[in-house]
């Protein structure tokens, strides 16, 4: 078992100079904090794993394939593996709790091994 406190994770995230901070990485699941400043661009690419976003705070639009939805604090969004998606029109600094299943990049490695 592992126990995490969101306030502690957010403090740790502030000490790194990256948009994404992974705090859990197991075979079947990884979790991290993703932050984007208001007005910034989200440059992420589709992932080979399923993904769930929980919006901790902020307001933005999320484009998944060609569909746009408004997201804000409390929103929970599921994005299937390999779907093109990105946050845009970020009105308030966005802090997102991200879940990958299986762990982020694990399917990508398996895919490369099969080639």
KANOR-V143644 format. One record per residue. N is the residue number from 1. RES is the residue in three letters. PSI is psi in whole degrees, -180 to 180 (none if undefined). D_FIRST is the distance of its C-alpha to the first C-alpha in Angstrom with 1 decimal. Layout:
n->N res->RES psi->PSI d_first->D_FIRST
n->N res->RES psi->PSI d_first->D_FIRST
This chain:
n->1 res->UNK psi->144 d_first->0.0
n->2 res->UNK psi->139 d_first->3.8
n->3 res->UNK psi->129 d_first->6.7
n->4 res->UNK psi->148 d_first->10.1
n->5 res->UNK psi->125 d_first->13.6
n->6 res->UNK psi->-41 d_first->16.2
n->7 res->UNK psi->-39 d_first->18.9
n->8 res->UNK psi->-42 d_first->17.4
n->9 res->UNK psi->-42 d_first->16.7
n->10 res->UNK psi->-36 d_first->20.3
n->11 res->UNK psi->-45 d_first->21.6
n->12 res->UNK psi->-40 d_first->20.2
n->13 res->UNK psi->-37 d_first->21.7
n->14 res->UNK psi->-22 d_first->25.1
n->15 res->UNK psi->0 d_first->25.3
n->16 res->UNK psi->153 d_first->25.5
n->17 res->UNK psi->54 d_first->28.6
n->18 res->UNK psi->156 d_first->27.2
n->19 res->UNK psi->-27 d_first->26.8
n->20 res->UNK psi->133 d_first->23.3
n->21 res->UNK psi->111 d_first->20.3
n->22 res->UNK psi->124 d_first->17.2
n->23 res->UNK psi->-9 d_first->14.1
n->24 res->UNK psi->131 d_first->11.6
n->25 res->UNK psi->103 d_first->12.9
n->26 res->UNK psi->171 d_first->11.6
n->27 res->UNK psi->-45 d_first->14.3
n->28 res->UNK psi->-2 d_first->14.3
n->29 res->UNK psi->139 d_first->13.3
n->30 res->UNK psi->155 d_first->14.1
n->31 res->UNK psi->149 d_first->14.6
n->32 res->UNK psi->175 d_first->17.1
n->33 res->UNK psi->130 d_first->19.8
n->34 res->UNK psi->128 d_first->23.4
n->35 res->UNK psi->137 d_first->26.3
n->36 res->UNK psi->133 d_first->30.0
n->37 res->UNK psi->152 d_first->32.9
n->38 res->UNK psi->134 d_first->35.5
n->39 res->UNK psi->-5 d_first->38.1
n->40 res->UNK psi->171 d_first->36.2
n->41 res->UNK psi->137 d_first->35.9
n->42 res->UNK psi->114 d_first->32.8
n->43 res->UNK psi->13 d_first->33.4
n->44 res->UNK psi->154 d_first->30.4
n->45 res->UNK psi->162 d_first->31.2
n->46 res->UNK psi->146 d_first->29.9
n->47 res->UNK psi->155 d_first->26.6
n->48 res->UNK psi->3 d_first->26.2
n->49 res->UNK psi->155 d_first->23.0
n->50 res->UNK psi->152 d_first->22.6
n->51 res->UNK psi->142 d_first->21.7
n->52 res->UNK psi->132 d_first->21.0
n->53 res->UNK psi->133 d_first->22.2
n->54 res->UNK psi->117 d_first->21.6
n->55 res->UNK psi->113 d_first->24.4
n->56 res->UNK psi->-49 d_first->23.4
n->57 res->UNK psi->163 d_first->27.0
n->58 res->UNK psi->174 d_first->30.3
n->59 res->UNK psi->138 d_first->32.7
n->60 res->UNK psi->178 d_first->33.7
n->61 res->UNK psi->147 d_first->34.8
n->62 res->UNK psi->123 d_first->32.6
n->63 res->UNK psi->124 d_first->34.7
n->64 res->UNK psi->114 d_first->33.2
n->65 res->UNK psi->-116 d_first->35.9
n->66 res->UNK psi->9 d_first->39.0
n->67 res->UNK psi->134 d_first->37.5
n->68 res->UNK psi->137 d_first->36.9
n->69 res->UNK psi->151 d_first->34.9
n->70 res->UNK psi->133 d_first->34.5
n->71 res->UNK psi->148 d_first->31.0
n->72 res->UNK psi->178 d_first->30.2
n->73 res->UNK psi->127 d_first->27.6
n->74 res->UNK psi->-14 d_first->25.6
n->75 res->UNK psi->141 d_first->26.6
n->76 res->UNK psi->125 d_first->24.1
n->77 res->UNK psi->133 d_first->25.5
n->78 res->UNK psi->130 d_first->24.7
n->79 res->UNK psi->119 d_first->26.4
n->80 res->UNK psi->150 d_first->26.8
n->81 res->UNK psi->143 d_first->26.6
n->82 res->UNK psi->7 d_first->29.8
n->83 res->UNK psi->134 d_first->31.3
n->84 res->UNK psi->130 d_first->33.1
n->85 res->UNK psi->154 d_first->31.8
n->86 res->UNK psi->151 d_first->32.1
n->87 res->UNK psi->146 d_first->32.2
n->88 res->UNK psi->174 d_first->35.7
n->89 res->UNK psi->55 d_first->38.0
n->90 res->UNK psi->107 d_first->35.3
n->91 res->UNK psi->-33 d_first->36.9
n->92 res->UNK psi->146 d_first->34.3
n->93 res->UNK psi->132 d_first->31.7
n->94 res->UNK psi->128 d_first->28.8
n->95 res->UNK psi->123 d_first->25.1
n->96 res->UNK psi->132 d_first->22.9
n->97 res->UNK psi->123 d_first->19.2
n->98 res->UNK psi->134 d_first->19.0
n->99 res->UNK psi->130 d_first->16.9
n->100 res->UNK psi->135 d_first->18.0
n->101 res->UNK psi->123 d_first->17.6
n->102 res->UNK psi->-172 d_first->17.6
n->103 res->UNK psi->147 d_first->16.7
n->104 res->UNK psi->137 d_first->19.8
n->105 res->UNK psi->-4 d_first->22.6
n->106 res->UNK psi->-39 d_first->21.2
n->107 res->UNK psi->-34 d_first->24.0
n->108 res->UNK psi->-42 d_first->26.5
n->109 res->UNK psi->-44 d_first->26.0
n->110 res->UNK psi->-40 d_first->26.4
n->111 res->UNK psi->-44 d_first->29.4
n->112 res->UNK psi->-36 d_first->31.0
n->113 res->UNK psi->-32 d_first->30.5
n->114 res->UNK psi->-18 d_first->32.3
n->115 res->UNK psi->none d_first->35.3
